[in-house]
């Protein structure tokens, strides 16, 4: 039935380009989340009030954890494990040429592993920053000629941090230009000017103040003189100074962080957390639809796990930074040993719209309900595995946040089967509406 509907939609496409480049799922499934919100439950809380309160308190605790004395989530060997890989792996630079061994060794020299730890203090990001595997901006790829490799998959890009993120500084690079930091979710190297140490007054202010959460990307936070102190993104949280004002960290005297007031309108930054309802999730998710896929957030957008992390952050629900860690949240249903038919049955029976994550190796999606009897998922998708002319494996590019079913590309003769069908790859359901023991 779904395949026939997709075929009809494809035949109705207005041009050969549209017919060739638009996935059938993107024509069949409405690309606006309001279509998946049921009118009778649109504004009904998805979680009991006490549970959402516990979750947002847990979110605050995790967010501020790097400022606790003696806090550390990883061991020294974790920070430097990339070194052996970097020396041994057949990797390439931005010029698509093999990465020179001299450059690899230079980066590892800058890591100065023998001197670790050369620092241990609480700090905060004063600019948006990329977390890097080594103290260097240059990208590293596997062979760009291989399917699913090359741009944008820079293996030194661990994640990105918005301004105003608490971190713990653990180490300095040999030249002092980079700092190795930990956050509650990730670690990596960031440029030293992007971080400033915090004092007890700053820590106390963050802990005691009510927070505001930004619900749009690209929101400028301006001081009383009109100077932009930071550009906030959806899911970022900021301590409130007074109604209509938040505190933004800047590098002050002696390089230490100072908190300055900046304007934030209620429409852009309501009180944290938002009420968790289907309508509110759909409204925020709508703002992410169509955003370009961005591995590790290196260009200011999101990959699959960052989309869900930032979306749920607005409601005080903590999610880790990568898809594998997100799949270990909540109550898990393991589906790896099931057939595709059995997986479909479990998803239809157990998945709760707006509160169920669907995980497969390297990817994660949010179940948003059904459309015309077909399960629908919100996800930031790079591409689908296909067989190109000549028999070599390739990718059918999607490269953005979309709504699809569990068999996108099923109408493509070139789709790899069975491994290219998302339903076949699904391994775990994560039920965020339940707690262990329920």
C-alpha positions in Angstrom: 0.0 0.0 0.0 2.7 2.5 1.0 4.9 1.6 -2.0 1.9 2.1 -4.3 1.2 5.5 -2.8 4.8 6.5 -3.2 4.9 5.4 -6.8 1.8 7.5 -7.5 3.4 10.5 -5.8 6.6 10.1 -7.8 4.7 9.9 -11.1 2.9 13.1 -10.1 6.1 15.0 -9.5 6.3 18.0 -11.7 9.8 17.5 -13.3 12.3 14.8 -14.0 14.7 16.4 -11.5 12.0 16.2 -8.7 11.2 12.6 -9.6 14.9 11.6 -9.5 16.0 13.5 -6.4 13.0 13.5 -4.1 12.7 10.4 -1.9 9.2 8.9 -2.0 9.0 9.2 1.8 9.5 13.0 1.6 6.4 13.2 -0.6 4.3 10.7 1.2 4.9 11.9 4.8 4.0 15.5 5.5 7.2 17.5 6.3 5.6 19.4 9.1 5.2 18.0 12.6 1.8 19.4 13.3 0.4 16.7 11.0 1.4 14.1 13.7 -0.2 15.9 16.7 -3.6 14.5 17.7 -6.0 17.4 18.5 -7.4 15.7 21.7 -4.0 15.2 23.3 -2.0 18.1 21.8 -1.6 20.0 25.1 -1.7 17.0 27.5 1.5 16.6 29.4 3.5 13.5 28.2 5.0 13.0 31.7 3.7 13.4 35.2 4.7 16.8 36.7 6.8 15.2 39.4 8.8 13.1 36.9 9.5 16.1 34.6 10.6 18.0 37.6 13.0 15.2 38.6 14.4 15.1 35.1 15.0 18.8 34.9 16.8 18.8 38.2 18.9 16.0 36.9 19.6 18.0 33.7 20.8 21.0 35.8 23.0 18.7 38.0 24.7 17.2 34.9 25.1 20.5 33.2 26.9 22.0 36.2 28.8 18.9 37.1 32.2 20.0 35.6 32.3 22.7 38.3 32.3 20.3 41.2 35.6 20.0 43.0 37.5 17.0 41.8 35.0 16.1 39.1 36.1 14.1 36.1 34.2 11.7 33.9 37.1 10.2 31.9 40.6 8.9 32.5 43.8 10.1 31.0 44.0 7.2 28.6 40.6 8.2 27.1 41.9 11.6 26.1 44.9 10.3 24.3 43.6 7.0 22.8 43.3 8.7 19.5 47.1 8.9 19.2 47.7 5.4 18.1 44.8 5.5 15.6 46.1 8.7 14.1 49.5 7.2 13.5 48.2 3.9 12.1 45.1 4.8 10.2 45.0 5.4 6.5 43.6 8.9 6.7 43.4 11.9 4.4 43.5 15.7 4.7 41.2 18.4 3.3 43.1 18.2 0.0 42.1 14.5 -0.4 45.7 13.4 -0.1 47.1 11.1 2.5 47.8 13.0 5.7 51.6 13.5 6.1 53.1 11.6 9.0 55.0 14.7 10.0 51.8 16.6 10.6 50.3 13.7 12.6 53.4 13.6 14.9 53.3 17.4 15.3 49.7 17.2 16.5 50.6 14.5 19.0 53.6 16.5 20.2 51.2 19.4 20.9 49.0 17.0 23.0 52.0 16.7 25.4 50.6 13.5 27.0 53.6 13.1 29.3 52.7 16.3 31.1 49.0 15.4 31.7 47.3 16.7 33.7 48.8 20.2 33.6 45.6 21.9 34.8 42.4 21.3 36.8 40.0 24.1 37.2 36.4 25.0 36.4 35.7 27.2 33.4 33.1 28.2 30.9 33.0 28.7 27.1 32.8 32.4 26.1 32.4 31.6 22.4 30.9 28.7 20.5 33.7 26.2 20.0 34.4 22.8 18.4 35.7 20.0 20.5 38.6 18.5 18.6 40.4 15.1 19.0 43.8 16.9 18.9 44.9 20.5 19.2 44.3 21.3 15.5 41.6 22.7 13.3 42.5 20.7 10.2 40.1 17.9 9.3 41.0 14.2 9.0 39.0 11.8 6.8 39.1 8.2 5.8 39.5 7.7 2.0 37.0 10.0 0.4 36.6 7.5 -2.4 35.0 5.0 0.0 31.2 5.1 0.4 30.1 7.2 3.4 33.5 8.6 3.9 35.1 12.0 3.1 33.4 15.3 3.8 31.7 15.9 6.2 33.0 13.0 8.3 36.0 14.6 10.0 37.2 12.1 12.6 38.8 14.8 14.7 35.5 16.5 15.2 34.1 15.2 18.5 31.3 17.7 19.1 30.6 21.4 19.4 29.8 23.6 22.5 27.7 26.7 22.6 28.9 29.7 24.5 28.0 29.5 28.2 28.8 25.8 28.6 30.4 24.7 31.9 33.7 22.8 31.4 36.6 21.5 33.4 40.0 22.3 32.1 42.3 19.3 32.4 45.4 20.0 30.3 47.2 22.5 28.1 48.8 21.9 24.8 52.5 22.2 24.5 52.3 25.7 23.0 49.5 26.8 25.3 47.2 27.7 22.4 44.7 24.9 23.2 42.9 23.5 26.3 41.7 20.0 26.9 38.3 20.2 28.5 35.6 17.9 29.8 31.9 18.6 29.8 29.1 16.4 31.2 28.8 14.7 27.8 32.1 14.9 25.9 35.8 15.9 26.0 38.1 17.4 23.5 40.5 20.3 22.7 39.3 23.8 22.2 41.2 27.1 21.5 42.3 28.7 24.7 40.6 32.1 23.9 37.2 30.4 23.8 37.4 29.5 27.5 37.6 31.5 30.7 38.0 30.3 34.3 35.0 30.8 36.7 35.1 31.8 40.3 32.7 30.8 43.1 30.4 33.8 42.5 29.8 32.7 39.0 29.2 29.1 40.0 26.8 30.1 42.7 24.9 32.4 40.3 24.4 29.6 37.8 23.3 27.2 40.5 20.8 29.6 42.2 19.3 31.6 39.3 16.3 30.5 37.3 17.2 29.6 33.8 15.9 30.5 30.4 16.1 28.2 27.4 16.5 29.4 23.9 14.0 27.9 21.4 15.4 29.1 18.1 18.7 29.2 16.4 20.7 32.4 15.7 19.3 34.4 18.6 21.7 37.4 19.3 22.2 38.2 23.0 22.9 42.0 23.1 24.0 44.1 26.1 22.6 47.5 26.9 24.9 49.1 24.3 23.8 46.8 21.5 26.9 44.7 21.5 26.3 41.1 20.7 27.8 39.0 23.5 26.8 35.7 22.1 24.6 34.1 19.5 22.4 31.5 21.2 21.0 28.3 19.6 18.0 26.2 20.3 18.4 24.1 23.4 21.0 26.4 25.1 20.3 27.5 28.7 21.2 30.8 30.3 20.8 32.1 33.9 18.2 34.8 34.3 19.4 38.2 35.6 15.9 39.7 35.7 12.8 39.4 33.5 13.9 39.9 29.9 17.6 39.7 30.8 20.1 36.7 31.0 23.7 36.5 32.1 26.3 35.9 29.4 29.9 34.9 30.2 32.6 37.1 28.6 36.4 37.1 29.1 37.1 39.8 31.7 40.0 41.2 33.5 42.9 38.8 33.9 41.2 36.4 31.5 38.6 35.3 34.0 34.9 35.0 33.2 32.6 37.8 34.0 28.8 37.7 33.7 27.2 40.5 31.7 23.5 41.1 31.2 22.0 40.7 27.8 18.4 41.0 26.5 16.5 37.8 25.7 12.8 38.1 24.7 10.3 35.7 26.2 9.3 34.6 22.7 12.9 33.4 22.1 13.8 32.3 25.6 11.0 31.2 27.9 11.5 29.9 31.4 13.3 26.5 31.6 11.9 23.9 31.2 9.1 24.0 28.8 6.0 21.9 29.4 6.4 18.6 27.7 3.4 18.1 25.4 3.0 16.8 21.8 2.2 20.3 20.6 5.3 21.9 22.2 7.7 19.2 20.9 6.2 19.5 17.5 6.6 23.3 17.5 10.2 23.2 18.4 11.0 20.2 16.1 9.4 22.2 13.3 12.2 24.7 13.7 14.8 22.0 13.1 13.2 20.4 10.0 15.1 21.0 6.9 18.3 22.0 8.8 21.4 20.7 7.1 23.2 17.6 8.4 26.3 18.6 10.2 28.7 15.9 11.6 29.7 16.9 15.1 28.1 20.3 14.8 31.3 21.6 13.1 29.5 24.3 11.1 26.8 25.3 13.6 24.1 22.9 12.7 23.4 19.3 13.9 23.8 15.6 13.2 21.2 13.0 14.3 22.1 12.8 18.0 22.5 16.6 18.4 19.1 17.3 16.9 17.5 15.1 19.6 19.7 16.3 22.4 19.0 20.0 21.8 15.3 19.3 21.2 14.8 17.5 24.5 17.0 19.9 26.4 14.3 22.5 26.1 12.1 20.3 28.3 14.8 19.5 30.8 15.3 15.9 29.5 19.0 15.1 29.4 20.3 13.1 26.5 24.0 12.3 25.9 25.9 13.6 22.9 26.2 10.5 20.6 23.6 8.1 19.4 25.1 5.0 21.1 25.0 6.7 24.5 21.5 8.0 23.9 20.4 4.4 23.2 21.4 3.6 26.8 18.9 6.1 28.3 15.5 5.3 29.7 14.0 1.8 29.4 15.5 -0.1 26.5 13.8 -2.7 24.3 16.4 -4.8 22.4 15.3 -5.6 18.9 18.5 -6.7 17.2 17.6 -10.4 17.2 14.2 -9.9 15.7 13.1 -10.1 12.1 12.0 -7.0 10.3 8.3 -8.1 10.7 8.8 -8.7 14.4 10.5 -5.3 14.8 7.6 -3.6 13.1 5.2 -5.3 15.4 7.1 -4.2 18.6 7.4 -0.6 17.4 3.7 -0.4 16.6 2.8 -1.9 20.0 5.3 -0.3 22.4 6.5 3.0 20.8 5.0 6.1 22.4 4.8 9.1 20.0 7.2 11.9 20.9 8.9 9.9 23.7 10.5 6.9 21.9 14.0 7.0 20.4 14.7 4.4 17.7 18.4 3.4 17.5 20.5 1.6 14.9 24.3 1.5 14.6 25.4 5.1 13.9 22.0 6.7 13.8 19.0 7.6 16.0 15.5 8.8 15.3 12.4 10.1 17.2 9.1 8.3 16.7 6.4 10.9 16.2 3.3 8.7 15.5 1.6 7.5 12.3 0.4 9.1 9.1 -2.2 7.1 7.1 -1.3 4.1 9.2 2.4 4.3 8.6 4.9 4.9 11.5 6.8 8.2 11.1 10.2 9.3 12.4 12.0 12.7 12.8 15.7 12.4 12.2 18.7 14.1 10.7 19.8 11.8 8.0 23.0 12.0 5.9 22.0 9.4 3.3 20.9 5.9 2.3 23.1 3.0 1.2 22.7 2.3 -2.5 24.4 0.3 -5.3 25.8 2.6 -8.0 26.5 1.8 -11.6 29.3 -0.7 -11.8 28.2 -2.4 -8.7 30.1 -0.2 -6.2 28.4 0.9 -3.0 27.4 4.5 -2.7 25.1 6.9 -0.9 21.8 8.5 -1.9 22.2 11.9 -0.3 19.5 13.4 2.0 21.7 15.6 4.2 19.0 17.3 6.4 16.4 16.9 9.1 13.4 15.1 7.7 10.4 13.0 8.5 10.3 9.5 7.0 9.0 6.1 7.6 11.1 3.1 8.4 11.8 2.2 4.7 12.9 5.4 3.1 14.2 4.8 -0.5 12.2 1.6 -0.8 11.1 2.7 -4.3 14.8 3.0 -5.5 16.0 0.1 -7.5 19.5 1.0 -6.3 18.8 0.8 -2.6 21.0 -1.9 -1.0 18.8 -4.7 0.4 18.5 -5.8 3.1 21.3 -3.7 4.7 20.1 -0.4 3.2 16.6 -0.6 4.7 16.4 1.3 8.0 13.9 -1.1 9.5 16.3 -4.0 9.1 19.0 -2.0 10.9 17.0 -1.0 14.0 18.4 -2.5 17.2 16.9 -0.6 20.1 13.8 1.2 21.3 14.4 3.8 24.1 11.2 4.5 26.0 11.8 7.9 27.6 8.3 7.9 29.3 9.4 5.0 31.6 11.9 4.6 34.4 13.8 1.5 35.2 11.8 -0.9 37.3 8.4 0.1 36.0 
